[in-house]
Amino acid sequence: MSNATVEPSKRDTVIAVALLVIGAVAVAFMPSTAKLAFHDGTNTETLIAIRAFTAVVLLGGFMAIKGASFTIPAPVRMLALAACVSSALMNYFFYMALHHLTISLASLILFTNPLWVAFFYHATGRANLTRFRLFWGVAALAGIAIALAVDFSTISLTGVLAASAAAFFATTMVLYMVRVNDHVGGMTTSFHISFWTFVLFAIVLLTIGEAQWPASTQGWASSMGNGVGYLIAYLTFLIAASLIGASRAAMLTFMEPITTILLAAWIFGERLSVSQWGGVALVALGLIAMEAPKGTWARLFGNKARPI
């Protein structure tokens, strides 16, 4: 189970890290595909409905071919629904924050959620967050701030509160997803969360929203590509969480904004500043420090990290 305090094997750790790298690349493609879809005439609610439907069809078809079970216990279905609602609220408050803050600052606040996940599992005794891991986790977050070139000169209290709410619901989404994952596994969890997300946004579009469908084949391809990235990101995280624990897996998602920055720079031919490269290096150093084999730093510096 992902909440176990047993130290995972080296093999499980390598597999989990590889999966999270794949997930980070998938996440990196999502802003670009969303931007193309928006330029083609769709809106946020419609895009989320399309991507969730894409995930349901692809994963559902694969599960049907493999003969996997779609059934989960009723209480667990409610947890999946809670994860879906948390995801919707995360998106709502994040987009609200963008009206008051720069994208970089809103994203930085949102990405405090891996630390909150780690704190939760530490406080409930399901994982041990050492001072060493906490230090390098904060260092990685600082690296993200530098890499994003966050501007702190203009700060709106409303924006900060909205972004903080987004971080809170991102945290609850992860916690609910992991609980479902512990019962039924990554594929079934991803299917149900995608299904309930589609149902929720279909209701929104039929009642208070307005469906704005892509105007061209490129727009549809971008919207469905966004769904593929969404599905891969969820699946890889849940499988990794089952191997090394949700706390460690969440901290490793600090690589996602860095992957997004590097991919965007490559696609659009942009150059990062020296300070931004320094931020990327700091994130990389933080992740390497946290994931180095147990005893590595004690052997190097003769001082073991003590738990909080």
C-alpha beads as a LAMMPS data file, in Angstrom:
LAMMPS data file: protein, C-alpha beads

308 atoms
307 bonds

1 atom types
1 bond types

-500.0 500.0 xlo xhi
-500.0 500.0 ylo yhi
-500.0 500.0 zlo zhi

Masses

1 110.0

Atoms # bond

1 1 1 0.000 0.000 0.000
2 1 1 1.125 3.539 -0.667
3 1 1 0.842 4.523 2.978
4 1 1 3.296 1.920 4.191
5 1 1 6.375 3.027 6.057
6 1 1 8.401 0.030 4.810
7 1 1 11.392 1.143 2.739
8 1 1 10.729 0.265 -0.926
9 1 1 13.251 -1.809 -2.846
10 1 1 15.766 -0.186 -5.191
11 1 1 13.920 -1.759 -8.121
12 1 1 10.591 -0.237 -7.040
13 1 1 12.277 3.133 -6.526
14 1 1 13.835 3.106 -10.000
15 1 1 10.531 2.098 -11.605
16 1 1 8.636 4.775 -9.662
17 1 1 11.099 7.525 -10.586
18 1 1 10.974 6.463 -14.255
19 1 1 7.165 6.554 -14.177
20 1 1 7.152 10.005 -12.595
21 1 1 9.555 11.287 -15.254
22 1 1 7.139 10.009 -17.914
23 1 1 4.294 11.662 -16.020
24 1 1 6.216 14.941 -15.825
25 1 1 6.729 14.901 -19.605
26 1 1 3.000 14.230 -20.069
27 1 1 2.169 17.154 -17.765
28 1 1 4.585 19.349 -19.726
29 1 1 2.597 18.768 -22.930
30 1 1 -0.738 19.674 -21.325
31 1 1 -0.369 23.505 -21.305
32 1 1 0.667 23.500 -24.976
33 1 1 -2.239 21.304 -26.087
34 1 1 -4.648 23.354 -23.944
35 1 1 -3.369 26.581 -25.484
36 1 1 -3.929 25.187 -29.006
37 1 1 -7.423 24.053 -28.048
38 1 1 -8.287 27.466 -26.597
39 1 1 -7.027 29.182 -29.748
40 1 1 -9.351 26.913 -31.728
41 1 1 -12.420 28.193 -29.891
42 1 1 -12.973 25.856 -26.951
43 1 1 -13.286 26.971 -23.324
44 1 1 -12.020 25.535 -20.042
45 1 1 -15.164 23.570 -19.125
46 1 1 -15.432 21.997 -22.559
47 1 1 -11.739 21.115 -22.672
48 1 1 -11.917 19.375 -19.289
49 1 1 -14.997 17.428 -20.414
50 1 1 -13.275 16.355 -23.648
51 1 1 -10.058 15.309 -21.933
52 1 1 -11.950 13.337 -19.273
53 1 1 -14.066 11.616 -21.948
54 1 1 -10.898 10.796 -23.917
55 1 1 -9.349 9.223 -20.811
56 1 1 -12.529 7.225 -20.104
57 1 1 -12.688 5.837 -23.649
58 1 1 -8.985 4.972 -23.913
59 1 1 -8.576 3.489 -20.451
60 1 1 -12.008 1.862 -20.473
61 1 1 -11.276 0.181 -23.802
62 1 1 -7.908 -1.067 -22.578
63 1 1 -9.426 -2.407 -19.348
64 1 1 -12.199 -4.158 -21.281
65 1 1 -9.652 -5.843 -23.570
66 1 1 -7.555 -6.918 -20.570
67 1 1 -10.636 -8.116 -18.692
68 1 1 -9.906 -5.788 -15.767
69 1 1 -12.636 -5.054 -13.245
70 1 1 -14.411 -1.694 -13.341
71 1 1 -16.135 -2.273 -10.011
72 1 1 -15.101 -0.606 -6.775
73 1 1 -16.853 -0.728 -3.376
74 1 1 -19.487 1.950 -2.792
75 1 1 -17.531 3.865 -0.102
76 1 1 -14.519 3.957 -2.414
77 1 1 -16.706 5.318 -5.226
78 1 1 -17.511 8.234 -2.953
79 1 1 -13.791 8.824 -2.411
80 1 1 -13.307 8.880 -6.185
81 1 1 -16.114 11.413 -6.465
82 1 1 -14.498 13.483 -3.695
83 1 1 -11.194 13.424 -5.631
84 1 1 -13.045 14.578 -8.738
85 1 1 -14.732 17.453 -6.885
86 1 1 -11.375 18.438 -5.352
87 1 1 -9.872 18.478 -8.842
88 1 1 -12.681 20.710 -10.120
89 1 1 -12.280 23.126 -7.195
90 1 1 -8.507 23.147 -7.675
91 1 1 -8.968 24.246 -11.302
92 1 1 -11.642 26.800 -10.361
93 1 1 -9.546 28.528 -7.687
94 1 1 -6.380 28.373 -9.780
95 1 1 -8.058 30.145 -12.684
96 1 1 -9.512 32.658 -10.201
97 1 1 -5.986 33.294 -8.899
98 1 1 -4.794 34.007 -12.446
99 1 1 -7.097 37.040 -12.535
100 1 1 -5.133 38.570 -9.636
101 1 1 -1.628 37.073 -9.832
102 1 1 0.966 36.320 -12.475
103 1 1 0.941 32.773 -13.835
104 1 1 4.337 32.104 -12.261
105 1 1 3.310 33.170 -8.746
106 1 1 -0.032 31.332 -8.900
107 1 1 1.783 28.194 -10.121
108 1 1 4.382 28.466 -7.349
109 1 1 1.683 28.604 -4.663
110 1 1 -0.164 25.692 -6.283
111 1 1 3.026 23.637 -6.239
112 1 1 3.345 23.848 -2.483
113 1 1 0.888 20.918 -2.439
114 1 1 3.598 18.174 -2.499
115 1 1 4.911 19.546 0.799
116 1 1 1.407 19.554 2.296
117 1 1 0.917 15.933 1.181
118 1 1 4.241 14.985 2.810
119 1 1 3.296 16.855 6.017
120 1 1 -0.059 15.032 6.144
121 1 1 1.488 11.575 5.865
122 1 1 4.149 12.513 8.416
123 1 1 1.556 13.842 10.875
124 1 1 -0.564 10.688 10.519
125 1 1 2.445 8.411 10.990
126 1 1 2.284 6.866 7.526
127 1 1 5.576 8.277 6.268
128 1 1 8.630 9.841 7.869
129 1 1 9.510 13.346 6.706
130 1 1 13.053 13.953 7.947
131 1 1 14.581 17.388 8.388
132 1 1 16.920 16.486 5.550
133 1 1 14.052 15.743 3.116
134 1 1 12.143 18.800 4.299
135 1 1 15.179 21.035 3.696
136 1 1 15.701 19.758 0.159
137 1 1 11.974 19.831 -0.563
138 1 1 11.871 23.520 0.360
139 1 1 15.074 24.048 -1.657
140 1 1 13.419 22.435 -4.688
141 1 1 10.403 24.714 -4.252
142 1 1 12.752 27.714 -4.109
143 1 1 14.367 26.429 -7.290
144 1 1 10.950 26.362 -8.967
145 1 1 10.420 29.999 -7.933
146 1 1 13.755 30.971 -9.509
147 1 1 13.164 28.922 -12.658
148 1 1 9.697 30.435 -13.099
149 1 1 11.173 33.922 -12.580
150 1 1 8.404 34.692 -10.098
151 1 1 7.710 38.400 -9.612
152 1 1 6.807 39.193 -6.000
153 1 1 6.560 42.960 -6.550
154 1 1 2.771 42.957 -6.962
155 1 1 0.829 40.625 -4.687
156 1 1 -2.946 40.498 -4.356
157 1 1 -4.387 39.059 -1.141
158 1 1 -7.396 37.753 -3.075
159 1 1 -5.084 36.068 -5.561
160 1 1 -2.931 34.514 -2.843
161 1 1 -6.013 33.183 -1.050
162 1 1 -7.401 31.734 -4.288
163 1 1 -4.077 30.092 -5.187
164 1 1 -3.792 28.745 -1.634
165 1 1 -7.271 27.247 -1.967
166 1 1 -6.146 25.644 -5.234
167 1 1 -3.135 24.143 -3.421
168 1 1 -5.428 22.859 -0.658
169 1 1 -7.764 21.126 -3.094
170 1 1 -4.793 19.742 -5.052
171 1 1 -3.661 18.189 -1.764
172 1 1 -7.067 16.694 -0.938
173 1 1 -7.341 15.389 -4.510
174 1 1 -4.066 13.480 -4.100
175 1 1 -5.063 12.122 -0.683
176 1 1 -8.440 10.890 -1.937
177 1 1 -6.941 9.394 -5.100
178 1 1 -4.324 7.501 -3.132
179 1 1 -6.961 6.032 -0.804
180 1 1 -8.915 4.754 -3.789
181 1 1 -5.685 3.507 -5.363
182 1 1 -4.899 1.482 -2.234
183 1 1 -8.149 -0.449 -2.706
184 1 1 -8.449 -0.995 -6.442
185 1 1 -5.180 -0.047 -8.169
186 1 1 -4.124 2.687 -10.569
187 1 1 -6.141 1.775 -13.668
188 1 1 -9.494 1.460 -11.921
189 1 1 -8.817 4.590 -9.875
190 1 1 -7.896 6.617 -12.971
191 1 1 -10.966 5.327 -14.809
192 1 1 -13.402 6.284 -12.043
193 1 1 -11.857 9.711 -11.458
194 1 1 -11.942 10.412 -15.203
195 1 1 -15.517 9.124 -15.405
196 1 1 -16.756 11.267 -12.512
197 1 1 -14.885 14.285 -13.879
198 1 1 -16.643 13.839 -17.221
199 1 1 -20.038 13.477 -15.517
200 1 1 -19.444 16.565 -13.369
201 1 1 -18.406 18.802 -16.263
202 1 1 -21.111 17.409 -18.534
203 1 1 -23.639 18.516 -15.899
204 1 1 -21.948 21.925 -15.694
205 1 1 -22.111 22.340 -19.478
206 1 1 -25.760 21.252 -19.617
207 1 1 -26.874 23.566 -16.807
208 1 1 -24.803 26.661 -16.084
209 1 1 -21.991 26.430 -18.623
210 1 1 -21.705 26.854 -22.364
211 1 1 -20.171 24.173 -24.562
212 1 1 -17.673 25.637 -27.002
213 1 1 -16.414 22.838 -29.226
214 1 1 -13.118 23.006 -31.147
215 1 1 -13.578 24.486 -34.604
216 1 1 -11.097 22.301 -36.484
217 1 1 -9.436 18.902 -36.567
218 1 1 -6.340 20.429 -34.974
219 1 1 -8.430 21.735 -32.091
220 1 1 -10.015 18.316 -31.521
221 1 1 -6.618 16.601 -31.756
222 1 1 -5.183 19.063 -29.228
223 1 1 -8.109 18.561 -26.846
224 1 1 -7.852 14.768 -27.048
225 1 1 -4.054 14.977 -26.779
226 1 1 -4.593 16.923 -23.583
227 1 1 -6.695 13.982 -22.393
228 1 1 -3.898 11.527 -23.191
229 1 1 -1.424 13.617 -21.165
230 1 1 -3.951 13.863 -18.323
231 1 1 -4.424 10.080 -18.295
232 1 1 -0.695 9.317 -18.362
233 1 1 -0.012 11.821 -15.564
234 1 1 -2.635 10.268 -13.276
235 1 1 -1.686 6.664 -14.034
236 1 1 2.042 7.136 -13.573
237 1 1 1.584 9.006 -10.292
238 1 1 -0.776 6.409 -8.819
239 1 1 1.417 3.469 -9.807
240 1 1 4.498 5.256 -8.448
241 1 1 2.640 6.054 -5.208
242 1 1 1.813 2.369 -4.776
243 1 1 5.523 1.524 -5.134
244 1 1 7.275 4.180 -3.027
245 1 1 4.449 5.857 -1.103
246 1 1 2.352 8.923 -1.841
247 1 1 4.592 11.230 0.203
248 1 1 7.740 10.485 -1.814
249 1 1 5.852 10.392 -5.105
250 1 1 4.296 13.785 -4.384
251 1 1 7.677 15.364 -3.590
252 1 1 9.064 14.049 -6.877
253 1 1 6.337 15.902 -8.786
254 1 1 8.463 19.012 -8.210
255 1 1 10.044 18.004 -11.534
256 1 1 6.782 18.748 -13.390
257 1 1 7.027 22.569 -13.621
258 1 1 10.700 22.286 -14.555
259 1 1 9.897 19.816 -17.338
260 1 1 7.167 22.169 -18.537
261 1 1 9.566 25.132 -18.630
262 1 1 12.237 23.207 -20.533
263 1 1 9.747 21.774 -23.036
264 1 1 8.175 25.178 -23.683
265 1 1 11.612 26.710 -24.190
266 1 1 12.485 23.960 -26.666
267 1 1 9.196 24.164 -28.607
268 1 1 9.059 27.951 -28.819
269 1 1 12.808 28.518 -29.180
270 1 1 13.055 30.542 -25.974
271 1 1 16.222 30.842 -23.931
272 1 1 16.323 30.582 -20.167
273 1 1 18.319 33.153 -18.238
274 1 1 21.330 32.186 -16.140
275 1 1 19.262 32.538 -12.970
276 1 1 16.510 30.318 -14.391
277 1 1 19.066 27.624 -15.206
278 1 1 20.256 28.011 -11.621
279 1 1 16.706 27.344 -10.444
280 1 1 16.499 24.236 -12.639
281 1 1 19.798 23.021 -11.183
282 1 1 18.557 23.645 -7.629
283 1 1 15.416 21.580 -8.245
284 1 1 17.505 18.783 -9.751
285 1 1 19.887 18.886 -6.783
286 1 1 16.986 18.784 -4.325
287 1 1 15.416 15.756 -6.013
288 1 1 18.748 13.926 -6.234
289 1 1 19.466 14.661 -2.578
290 1 1 16.071 13.338 -1.488
291 1 1 16.262 10.205 -3.628
292 1 1 19.879 9.212 -3.069
293 1 1 20.201 5.670 -1.625
294 1 1 19.817 5.496 2.124
295 1 1 23.080 6.210 3.933
296 1 1 24.697 8.029 0.990
297 1 1 24.839 11.425 2.695
298 1 1 25.731 9.905 6.050
299 1 1 28.759 8.264 4.420
300 1 1 29.688 11.490 2.636
301 1 1 29.247 13.873 5.547
302 1 1 29.141 11.560 8.555
303 1 1 25.826 12.941 9.778
304 1 1 22.517 11.143 9.435
305 1 1 19.355 13.136 8.898
306 1 1 17.201 13.095 11.977
307 1 1 13.420 12.866 11.822
308 1 1 11.297 15.840 12.788

Bonds

1 1 1 2
2 1 2 3
3 1 3 4
4 1 4 5
5 1 5 6
6 1 6 7
7 1 7 8
8 1 8 9
9 1 9 10
10 1 10 11
11 1 11 12
12 1 12 13
13 1 13 14
14 1 14 15
15 1 15 16
16 1 16 17
17 1 17 18
18 1 18 19
19 1 19 20
20 1 20 21
21 1 21 22
22 1 22 23
23 1 23 24
24 1 24 25
25 1 25 26
26 1 26 27
27 1 27 28
28 1 28 29
29 1 29 30
30 1 30 31
31 1 31 32
32 1 32 33
33 1 33 34
34 1 34 35
35 1 35 36
36 1 36 37
37 1 37 38
38 1 38 39
39 1 39 40
40 1 40 41
41 1 41 42
42 1 42 43
43 1 43 44
44 1 44 45
45 1 45 46
46 1 46 47
47 1 47 48
48 1 48 49
49 1 49 50
50 1 50 51
51 1 51 52
52 1 52 53
53 1 53 54
54 1 54 55
55 1 55 56
56 1 56 57
57 1 57 58
58 1 58 59
59 1 59 60
60 1 60 61
61 1 61 62
62 1 62 63
63 1 63 64
64 1 64 65
65 1 65 66
66 1 66 67
67 1 67 68
68 1 68 69
69 1 69 70
70 1 70 71
71 1 71 72
72 1 72 73
73 1 73 74
74 1 74 75
75 1 75 76
76 1 76 77
77 1 77 78
78 1 78 79
79 1 79 80
80 1 80 81
81 1 81 82
82 1 82 83
83 1 83 84
84 1 84 85
85 1 85 86
86 1 86 87
87 1 87 88
88 1 88 89
89 1 89 90
90 1 90 91
91 1 91 92
92 1 92 93
93 1 93 94
94 1 94 95
95 1 95 96
96 1 96 97
97 1 97 98
98 1 98 99
99 1 99 100
100 1 100 101
101 1 101 102
102 1 102 103
103 1 103 104
104 1 104 105
105 1 105 106
106 1 106 107
107 1 107 108
108 1 108 109
109 1 109 110
110 1 110 111
111 1 111 112
112 1 112 113
113 1 113 114
114 1 114 115
115 1 115 116
116 1 116 117
117 1 117 118
118 1 118 119
119 1 119 120
120 1 120 121
121 1 121 122
122 1 122 123
123 1 123 124
124 1 124 125
125 1 125 126
126 1 126 127
127 1 127 128
128 1 128 129
129 1 129 130
130 1 130 131
131 1 131 132
132 1 132 133
133 1 133 134
134 1 134 135
135 1 135 136
136 1 136 137
137 1 137 138
138 1 138 139
139 1 139 140
140 1 140 141
141 1 141 142
142 1 142 143
143 1 143 144
144 1 144 145
145 1 145 146
146 1 146 147
147 1 147 148
148 1 148 149
149 1 149 150
150 1 150 151
151 1 151 152
152 1 152 153
153 1 153 154
154 1 154 155
155 1 155 156
156 1 156 157
157 1 157 158
158 1 158 159
159 1 159 160
160 1 160 161
161 1 161 162
162 1 162 163
163 1 163 164
164 1 164 165
165 1 165 166
166 1 166 167
167 1 167 168
168 1 168 169
169 1 169 170
170 1 170 171
171 1 171 172
172 1 172 173
173 1 173 174
174 1 174 175
175 1 175 176
176 1 176 177
177 1 177 178
178 1 178 179
179 1 179 180
180 1 180 181
181 1 181 182
182 1 182 183
183 1 183 184
184 1 184 185
185 1 185 186
186 1 186 187
187 1 187 188
188 1 188 189
189 1 189 190
190 1 190 191
191 1 191 192
192 1 192 193
193 1 193 194
194 1 194 195
195 1 195 196
196 1 196 197
197 1 197 198
198 1 198 199
199 1 199 200
200 1 200 201
201 1 201 202
202 1 202 203
203 1 203 204
204 1 204 205
205 1 205 206
206 1 206 207
207 1 207 208
208 1 208 209
209 1 209 210
210 1 210 211
211 1 211 212
212 1 212 213
213 1 213 214
214 1 214 215
215 1 215 216
216 1 216 217
217 1 217 218
218 1 218 219
219 1 219 220
220 1 220 221
221 1 221 222
222 1 222 223
223 1 223 224
224 1 224 225
225 1 225 226
226 1 226 227
227 1 227 228
228 1 228 229
229 1 229 230
230 1 230 231
231 1 231 232
232 1 232 233
233 1 233 234
234 1 234 235
235 1 235 236
236 1 236 237
237 1 237 238
238 1 238 239
239 1 239 240
240 1 240 241
241 1 241 242
242 1 242 243
243 1 243 244
244 1 244 245
245 1 245 246
246 1 246 247
247 1 247 248
248 1 248 249
249 1 249 250
250 1 250 251
251 1 251 252
252 1 252 253
253 1 253 254
254 1 254 255
255 1 255 256
256 1 256 257
257 1 257 258
258 1 258 259
259 1 259 260
260 1 260 261
261 1 261 262
262 1 262 263
263 1 263 264
264 1 264 265
265 1 265 266
266 1 266 267
267 1 267 268
268 1 268 269
269 1 269 270
270 1 270 271
271 1 271 272
272 1 272 273
273 1 273 274
274 1 274 275
275 1 275 276
276 1 276 277
277 1 277 278
278 1 278 279
279 1 279 280
280 1 280 281
281 1 281 282
282 1 282 283
283 1 283 284
284 1 284 285
285 1 285 286
286 1 286 287
287 1 287 288
288 1 288 289
289 1 289 290
290 1 290 291
291 1 291 292
292 1 292 293
293 1 293 294
294 1 294 295
295 1 295 296
296 1 296 297
297 1 297 298
298 1 298 299
299 1 299 300
300 1 300 301
301 1 301 302
302 1 302 303
303 1 303 304
304 1 304 305
305 1 305 306
306 1 306 307
307 1 307 308
